[in-house]
Amino acid sequence: MKYFVGAYATSPSAMGWDAAVESEYYNQLKGYSNIKGLEHPFVGKLHGEDDEWFLQNISSDWEFVFTCVPGTMAAIGKNPNFGIASDDQAGREEALAFMAKARDAIAKLNAHCGKQVVTAIEIQTAPNRSVAHSSAESLKASLTTMLGWDWQGARILVEHCDTFLTGQKPAKGFLTLREELAAINDVNQALGANVGVVINWGRSVIETRSTRGALDHIEQAKAAGLLAGLMFSGVSDQDTEYGAWQDTHMPAAKAANGTIGAEGSLMTEAEMHACMRAAGDVPILGIKLGVRPKDAPLEDRLGYIRDALAIMDACNS
């Protein structure tokens, strides 16, 4: 089986852009036979540093899933009302303008490859409810607008992020999964659309403060007939280098047959396998791993990816 890798989170350029080192990183990833393609960050243009570098360094065999979370979080930092679920009209329109740029970037990548290579785009239901107002109705309005655009076959998927809960500091603070599922279901029925949901393991665990939360969210999305993906991104409940309950994409804990792992990670081999079995066959399945310390060598970064993919392979063997 092959998987998507959020390579940007594990990038050796975490301390500053280095095209040569990044090229070596991509070349190494091309040698992994179980990588289907990349979960690619959208920040307002095709590549955060250099569109042409990106186009020249990707594999012709890769597929892509765009994720809008890096650009969304950057925009929220400047305008707390930014978001496709925002009840602030200006903030919602700004988010839609951002999504239109993502649509154009998808077209640019497909044109370069001479075929459809972008499978889906993951969107997030900003803004952060601890500082701004949002609703399922605003999300429905945004989805309706976006579904009128030409996405060249890329499926629109809502990636659930942790919601705002009273008394708990959120990492993202977006809509509840229940609200997202209801809004998507309404839009799909009204427009004959196929919007789905992606569960991010770490973000569901951050929200619920329990590894059971990821399973619960998978089961809820699956019961609604909307589960389209599962991305593994870890978290810890301890004060590690990755922080406690922080959305820092902590790698998996060391597996029984593994060579490297993040101490204190709640994302164990057993937890990953349980979620994979619960999700079943989904079109988007993969990992997104951050690495600490930030100056960790390329060998370690690749080791975390290799061992996480091996854990997933073990579930399918």
C-alpha positions in Angstrom: 0.0 0.0 0.0 1.1 3.6 -0.6 0.7 6.7 1.5 0.7 10.5 1.4 3.5 12.2 3.3 3.3 15.8 4.6 7.0 16.2 3.7 6.9 19.9 4.5 6.5 19.2 8.2 9.6 17.0 8.2 11.7 19.3 5.9 15.4 19.9 6.7 14.8 23.5 5.8 13.1 24.1 9.2 15.8 26.5 10.2 15.8 28.4 6.8 15.4 27.6 3.2 18.2 25.6 1.6 17.4 24.5 -2.0 20.3 22.0 -2.2 19.4 20.3 1.1 15.8 20.3 0.2 16.6 18.7 -3.2 18.5 15.9 -1.5 15.5 15.4 0.8 13.1 15.1 -2.1 15.5 12.7 -4.0 15.6 10.5 -0.9 11.8 10.5 -0.7 11.5 9.4 -4.4 13.3 6.2 -3.4 10.5 5.2 -1.0 8.3 2.7 -2.9 5.4 3.1 -0.4 5.0 6.9 -0.9 2.0 7.7 -3.1 2.7 11.4 -3.1 2.8 14.5 -0.9 0.4 16.4 1.3 1.5 19.8 0.1 1.1 23.0 2.0 -0.7 25.9 0.4 0.4 29.3 1.7 -0.9 31.6 -1.1 1.2 30.3 -4.0 2.2 26.9 -5.2 5.4 26.7 -3.2 6.3 28.9 -0.2 9.8 29.5 -1.4 10.1 28.8 -5.2 7.5 27.5 -7.5 10.0 26.5 -10.2 12.2 24.7 -7.7 9.2 22.7 -6.6 8.1 21.8 -10.1 11.6 20.6 -11.0 12.1 18.5 -7.9 8.8 16.5 -7.6 8.5 13.0 -8.9 6.4 12.4 -12.0 4.8 9.5 -10.2 3.5 11.5 -7.2 0.0 12.5 -6.5 -0.8 15.5 -4.3 -3.2 16.6 -1.6 -3.1 20.3 -1.0 -3.6 21.3 2.7 -4.6 24.9 3.4 -3.8 24.9 7.1 -0.4 26.6 6.9 -1.7 29.5 4.9 -4.9 29.7 7.0 -3.0 29.9 10.2 -0.7 32.6 8.8 -3.8 34.6 7.7 -5.5 34.2 11.1 -2.4 35.7 12.6 -3.0 38.9 10.6 -6.8 38.9 10.7 -8.6 36.8 13.4 -11.8 36.9 11.4 -10.3 35.1 8.5 -11.9 31.8 7.6 -14.4 29.9 5.4 -16.6 29.5 8.4 -16.3 33.1 9.6 -19.5 35.0 10.4 -17.6 38.2 9.5 -18.4 38.8 5.8 -15.0 40.4 5.1 -13.1 37.7 6.8 -15.0 35.0 4.9 -14.5 36.7 1.6 -10.8 37.0 2.3 -10.7 33.3 2.9 -12.5 32.6 -0.3 -10.0 34.7 -2.2 -7.3 32.6 -0.6 -9.0 29.4 -1.7 -9.3 30.8 -5.3 -5.5 31.1 -5.3 -5.3 27.5 -4.2 -7.5 26.5 -7.1 -5.1 28.4 -9.5 -2.1 26.7 -7.9 -3.7 23.3 -8.5 -4.2 24.2 -12.1 -0.5 25.3 -12.4 0.7 22.0 -11.0 -1.6 19.9 -13.2 -0.5 21.9 -16.3 3.1 21.3 -15.5 2.6 17.6 -15.1 0.4 17.4 -18.2 -2.3 15.5 -16.2 -4.4 15.6 -13.1 -2.0 15.0 -10.2 -3.9 16.8 -7.4 -6.3 14.3 -5.8 -7.8 16.6 -3.2 -7.6 19.8 -1.3 -8.0 19.9 2.5 -9.7 23.0 3.9 -10.1 24.0 7.5 -13.1 25.6 9.2 -11.4 28.7 10.6 -11.6 31.1 12.4 -10.6 30.4 16.0 -13.8 30.6 18.0 -12.0 31.8 21.1 -11.4 35.1 19.4 -13.9 35.3 16.5 -17.4 34.1 15.5 -18.0 31.2 13.1 -20.9 28.9 12.2 -22.0 26.0 10.1 -24.1 28.3 8.0 -21.1 30.4 7.0 -19.3 27.1 6.1 -22.2 26.0 3.9 -22.1 29.4 2.1 -18.4 29.1 1.4 -18.6 25.5 0.3 -21.5 26.4 -2.1 -19.3 29.1 -3.6 -16.2 26.9 -3.9 -18.2 24.0 -5.5 -19.0 26.4 -8.3 -15.3 26.6 -9.3 -13.3 24.3 -11.6 -11.0 22.2 -9.3 -9.8 20.0 -12.2 -11.0 16.9 -10.4 -9.5 17.7 -7.0 -12.0 16.7 -4.3 -12.8 19.3 -1.6 -12.2 17.8 1.9 -12.8 19.4 5.2 -9.9 18.5 7.6 -11.3 18.5 11.1 -9.1 20.4 13.6 -9.6 20.7 17.3 -12.6 22.8 18.3 -13.0 25.5 21.0 -14.0 24.0 24.3 -14.7 26.1 27.4 -11.8 25.9 29.9 -9.4 24.4 27.4 -6.9 26.4 25.3 -7.4 25.4 21.7 -4.6 24.7 19.2 -6.9 25.7 16.4 -10.4 26.3 17.9 -12.4 25.7 14.7 -15.9 24.2 14.2 -17.0 21.0 15.9 -17.0 17.8 13.9 -20.7 17.6 14.3 -21.2 21.0 12.7 -18.8 20.1 9.9 -20.6 16.9 9.1 -24.0 18.5 9.1 -22.9 21.3 6.9 -21.2 19.0 4.4 -24.2 16.7 4.3 -26.5 19.6 3.6 -24.3 20.9 0.8 -23.7 17.5 -0.7 -27.5 16.8 -0.8 -28.4 20.2 -2.2 -25.7 20.3 -4.9 -25.1 16.6 -5.6 -21.5 17.2 -4.4 -18.9 14.9 -2.9 -17.3 16.9 -0.2 -15.7 14.6 2.5 -13.9 14.8 5.8 -10.3 14.0 6.8 -9.5 13.1 10.4 -6.1 14.3 11.6 -5.1 11.9 14.5 -3.2 14.5 16.6 -5.8 17.2 16.3 -8.6 14.9 17.3 -6.6 13.8 20.3 -5.7 17.4 21.2 -9.4 18.3 21.2 -10.6 15.3 23.3 -7.4 14.9 25.4 -7.7 11.2 24.7 -6.4 8.8 22.1 -10.0 7.5 22.0 -11.0 10.8 20.5 -9.3 10.0 17.2 -11.3 6.7 17.0 -14.5 8.4 17.9 -14.1 11.0 15.2 -13.3 8.4 12.6 -16.4 6.5 13.6 -18.6 9.6 13.5 -17.3 10.6 10.0 -17.7 7.1 8.7 -21.2 6.7 10.1 -22.1 9.9 8.3 -20.7 8.4 5.1 -18.2 11.3 4.8 -14.9 9.8 5.9 -12.4 10.4 3.1 -9.0 10.4 4.8 -6.9 9.8 7.9 -3.6 11.6 8.5 -1.4 10.6 11.3 0.2 13.5 13.2 1.2 12.9 16.8 0.9 14.6 20.1 2.0 14.2 23.7 0.4 14.8 27.0 3.8 15.5 28.5 6.1 18.5 28.5 8.4 17.2 25.8 10.3 19.1 23.1 7.1 19.0 21.2 5.1 20.5 24.0 2.1 19.1 25.9 -1.1 19.0 23.8 0.5 21.0 21.1 -0.1 20.7 17.3 3.5 20.2 16.5 3.1 17.0 14.4 5.0 14.9 16.9 6.3 11.6 15.3 5.2 8.2 16.4 6.6 6.4 19.4 9.2 3.9 18.6 7.6 0.7 17.4 8.6 -2.8 18.5 10.6 -3.3 15.3 11.5 0.3 14.8 14.8 2.2 14.9 13.6 5.7 15.9 10.7 7.2 17.7 9.6 10.2 19.7 9.6 9.6 23.5 6.3 10.5 25.1 4.3 10.3 21.9 0.8 9.1 22.4 0.8 8.0 18.7 1.9 4.4 19.2 1.9 1.5 16.8 -1.2 0.0 18.5 -3.1 3.3 18.3 -2.3 3.8 14.6 -3.4 0.2 13.7 -6.6 0.6 15.6 -7.5 3.8 13.7 -6.5 2.3 10.4 -8.7 -0.7 11.0 -11.6 1.6 12.0 -11.2 3.8 9.0 -11.0 1.0 6.5 -10.2 1.8 2.8 -10.0 5.6 2.4 -8.5 7.5 -0.5 -6.3 9.7 1.7 -4.1 7.9 4.2 -0.7 9.2 5.4 1.6 10.9 7.8 2.7 14.4 8.7 5.6 14.5 11.1 7.5 17.4 12.7 11.0 16.8 14.1 12.7 18.1 17.2 15.3 19.5 17.6 14.7 21.7 14.7 18.3 21.2 13.5 18.0 17.4 13.5 20.0 15.8 10.6 18.3 14.7 7.4 19.0 11.1 8.3 16.8 11.3 11.4 14.1 13.1 9.6 14.0 10.4 7.0 14.1 7.8 9.7 10.9 9.0 11.3 9.2 8.9 8.0 10.5 5.4 7.2 9.5 4.0 10.5 6.0 5.5 10.5 5.3 4.1 7.1 6.6 0.8 8.3 4.1 0.8 11.1 1.3 1.4 8.6 2.6 -1.3 6.3 2.6 -3.7 9.3 -1.1 -3.1 9.7 -1.7 -4.1 6.0 0.6 -7.1 6.0 
